Amino acid sequence: PSNPGLDVCDIRRLVREAHAGGALVAVDNTLATPLGQRPLELGADFSVASDTKGMTGHGDVLLGHVSCRDPRRAAEVRRWRKIVGAIPGPMEAWLAHRSLATLQLRIDRQCATALELARVLADHPDVTGLRHPGLPDDPSHALAARQMRRFGSVISFELADRARAERFLDELRLVDDATSFGGVRSSAERRGRWGGDAVPEGFVRFSVGAEDPEDLIADVLRALDASRKATG
Ligand SMILES: *Cc1c(COP(=O)(O)O)cnc(C)c1O
């Protein structure tokens, strides 16, 4: 899924057309994680990700990875990394290694809760433009169901305007107002604050963590209610 709009690209088709034109294909798999989508099996030449996000999941380490179909490409990437010097430190490598032991537990829980929350938001009168590839009527669902093994822990939606979205984020108690995503602690942000993405003022990107699902959904519904009362 793309970030922050959550559109899913047809990787097999992109690969077919790119390869026909002599191009290589790199997929940014940050949002999906390797448990959610396996780009190399779909034909991509490279799968790249920020492991700062769901892969390590605790918001305590900056890392990334590149995986390659062709071992010769891997050797080129490794050589480039060696020369540029972007080698992870032992502490970072240890933190990542520790985190990988819970990857499946975290991702399963976070994806399940994300779908549950998305279903609740789908019925909420104040929420528009809801996107999550796991929702059966999402524009990307059919493709995501063919291509992904898990639909991810991120949801996006719109509230009426900037004031409403800001107040909603302020009212949340279990959810940090933060840019990163994929962590065990839920986070959300009004994406328009950066000015870089073409998103509406009330657009919220919401990353679902590993909290108790009922607690989290109750917190979101309460914050929607409180922010409606506060901003009319
Ligand atoms: C966060 C993110 C990055 C940047 O990664 P860092 O590990 O924070 O440097 C790059 N691409 C995507 C899709 C991201 O979500």
The ligand as a MOL file (V3000), in Angstrom:
LIG
                    3D

  0  0  0     0  0            999 V3000
M  V30 BEGIN CTAB
M  V30 COUNTS 15 15 0 0 0
M  V30 BEGIN ATOM
M  V30 1 C 9.5110 6.1110 7.2930 0
M  V30 2 C 9.7030 5.8390 5.8850 0
M  V30 3 C 10.9200 6.0960 5.3070 0
M  V30 4 C 12.0740 6.6910 6.1060 0
M  V30 5 O 12.6100 5.7040 6.8950 0
M  V30 6 P 13.4960 5.9660 8.2100 0
M  V30 7 O 13.8220 4.5980 8.6690 0
M  V30 8 O 12.6230 6.7140 9.1870 0
M  V30 9 O 14.6760 6.7600 7.7810 0
M  V30 10 C 11.0700 5.7810 3.9530 0
M  V30 11 N 10.0640 5.2450 3.2230 0
M  V30 12 C 8.8550 4.9900 3.7850 0
M  V30 13 C 7.7520 4.4170 2.9500 0
M  V30 14 C 8.6510 5.2800 5.1190 0
M  V30 15 O 7.4650 5.0330 5.6670 0
M  V30 END ATOM
M  V30 BEGIN BOND
M  V30 1 1 1 2
M  V30 2 1 2 3
M  V30 3 2 2 14
M  V30 4 1 3 4
M  V30 5 2 3 10
M  V30 6 1 4 5
M  V30 7 1 5 6
M  V30 8 2 6 7
M  V30 9 1 6 8
M  V30 10 1 6 9
M  V30 11 1 10 11
M  V30 12 2 11 12
M  V30 13 1 12 13
M  V30 14 1 12 14
M  V30 15 1 14 15
M  V30 END BOND
M  V30 END CTAB
M  END
